């Protein structure tokens, strides 16, 4: 076997394993998916190399093998190593909410608006946002969240949640945080010295200062 053949064989096998991992839901899967999408189309889906720090050694080595094959052989685009690879990788981007940055840049050019004016929200896509404020009506369980989008948070949208959706969102957020703190290692994005938050062991009502109701007699 030639060195070229060895590189392609190792890269192909690593690529298959990485794709399987990218379809799972563990903490490393998002990084693997973003890595694969970066190989697939780096202009549309740029990959932050520092994300490699969050990978286990075996997965890291598979990433290096796939990258070595793609960089040294340049014989085929990575998605062609899969049946219906184009659609598989496009679905992978949708699954993990990885935004097409070429589309974002084109939208920004079309907008051509002065700083401080609202930026348009293109149809579809995924957005980074920060919570600006929230609203409620005393006695009702409907909740509205106001989110700021874009680098300068010029565009604001309001998301209204009914009681059922509010509970689902609350439980999902609590589950994500609890899962990340399930071991002594803590979240991959934890700040130095950050400790497991005490609110994970208390109900949201208790955190807000509302006592638990007395049991019915």
N, C-alpha and C positions, 0 to 999 in steps of 0.2 A: 504494500500500500504506500503510495506517495504521501509526502507531507500535506499536499493540497487535499488529497482525498481524506486524510485523517482529520484535518481541520473541518471539512464539510460534514463528515460523519458525526463528529463530536458536536458541532454546532447544530446540526439538524435534530439530534436527540435532545439536546438542551432546549432547543426552541419548542419542541413538543411538550416537554415537562413544564416549561414556563407558561405556556398557553393554558394548560390544565390548571395551574396555580392561579392564573389571572381570573379564572371563572369561579374561584372559591370566594369565601367571605372573611378570611382571617386578616389580621392586621397588615401583613406583608403583601397581600394580593393587589391592593391598589398600586403600590410601588412597582410591582411586576407588570401590571397592565400598562402603566404609564411608560415603563421602559420599552415594552414591546411596541407600543404606539409610536414612541420616538424612533425606533428602528424602521417602522412602517412608513412614517412620513414626519420627519423631524421639523419641517416648516409648519405643518399644521398642528402637530402635537409635540412641542419641545419638552425635553425631559431634563429635570434638575438632577445633576449628578450626585448631589449630596443625599438624595433619597436612597442611594445605594448603601448608605451607612446603616439603614434600618433592616437590612436583609441578613438572614442566616447565612453561614459560610457556604453551604451547599448550593443555595439559591444564587448567591453572589457569583459562585464559580460558573454556574449555568449561564448567567448573564454575560460573563466574560467570554464564554465559549461561543455564544450566539453572536456577540459583538465581533469577536475575532473572525468568524466566518463571514459576516456581513462586510467587515472592513478590509479583510485581506483577499477574499475571493471576488467579491462584487460580481458574482456570476448571476445571481437571481435576487429579486426583491423578496424580503422575508415572508410576505403574505403568500407568495407563490409556492411555498413549501406546505401549504394547507389546501385542501379541497375547498373551493369557494372562499378562498382566503380574503379577498377584498371585503366581502360582506361580513365575514367573521370579525375582521379588525374594526370595521365601521360599527358593528354592534358592540364590540368591546368598549369603544369610546363612549357610546351611549350608556352602556351599563354602569360605567364608573363616572359619568358626567365630566369627561375630559373635553374641554372646549376646543373647537377648531380655531386656532389663533389667526390663521389666514383670513377666515371669515370675519373675525373680530376687527382685524386691521382694515379690511375693506369697508366694513360698516363705519369705522371711525373716519375713514377718508370721505365717505359719502356724507357723513354728518357735517364735518367742517364747521363746527360751531364754536363760538368764543367760549373761553373758560368761564364757568359760572352758570351757563345755560344748560337745561336738561339735555342729556344725551338720549338718543332713541334706543329703544330695546328691540333688537331684531327678532323676527319670528323664530321660536324654538331656541335651542342652545342652552347653555348653563352659565350662571353668573355668580361671581363672588359678591357677597353682600354683608353689610353690618346692620345690626338692629339699631334704629334711630330712636324709637319710642314705642309704646304700646298703649292701647286703650281698652277700657272695659266700662260696663254699665252696672252699677251696684245691684246685686240680686240676680243678675243674669250670668250665664256661663259662656256666652259668646265672647271671643277674644279677637282683637285685631292687632297685627304687628306691622309697623312701618319700617321698611328696609331701604337702605341707601345703596345704590349700585354704582359701579365704576370707580376709577382711581380717585376721583374727587367727590364721590357719592352724590353726584349732581342729579341723578335720576332716583326718584323715590317711588316705591310701590307699596300698596297696603294689602296685606294678606289677612283675610277674615276666616276664622276657624269656628265651626260649630262645636257644641260640647263634646261630641264623640271624637272629632278630629283633634281637639285640644288635648284630650286624654291620650290619644295615640301618639301625638308629638311629644308630650311630656314623658311618657313611658319609654319611647324610643331614645330620647336624649339621655334619660337616666340609665338605660341599658348600655348605651355606647360607653358612657363614662365608667360604669361599674365593670364592664368587660375589660377596659383598658387598665384598670387598677386591680385586676384579679390576682396579680402576683406582685412580689416585691419589686420587680423591675419597673413597673409603672408604664405609662403611655410612651410611645416612641417619640412624641413631640413634647414630653415633659421638660419644664425648665429646670436648671440646676437647683437642687435643694427643694424642689416642689414636693409637697406631701399630699397624701390621699385626702381629698376634701371630706370634712365631717358631714356635709349635707347628704352624702351618699347613704348614711345610716339613719337619716331622719326623713319623714314625709315632707313634701312641699308645704303642706299646711302648717306643720310644726315650725318649719324654717321661717314662715311668714308671721309667726307669733300667734297662730290660732290653736287653741287647745283641742285635743281630740275629744269628740262628743262622749258623754257618759253612756255606758251600755244600757239598753232598755231593761227595765225591771219586769 
